Amino acid sequence: MPTIFPGRFTAKYGGSFVVFIIGMRVNRLLQFSKWMSVAKAMPPMIAELKKHPEMGLLHVEPMIYWRGVATVQYWRSFDHLHAYAHMRDRNHLPAWAEFNRRVGGNGSVGIWHESFLVDRGNYECIYANMPRFGFGAAADHVPVTGRLESARQRIGHAE
């Protein structure tokens, strides 16, 4: 069981970072083999990235939603994210090729991603009575005190 931190906390990070959200949507429930192969592709990539922090992944949070799964990922930079996506000797390119071979445009499974570059100081977050979670697990986890008491104060004081 994760440690719960009583009280209010925020995240503190010294530079820019990227929020990358990637997921899949099951469009045809009965085509189990198509969407299951896509679902199985992400865990090895995440394991590889966690084993090699120099590749730039800071943290990942899995999410489940109706007809799909996703991960919210925090990266050091867009350059790190882009480099990983194009590394020939890592898990992403073979998984992408397999998706195109097995699923392609048949419509059984949808995949999507969104990337957001967050400039230094242009974020705010709050975690009350929570374990380290989301960006609070990717960055320094600090108590909310003084100038960090409100969202308006936190957004301009990321340092």
Disulfide bonds with the S-S distance in Angstrom:
none
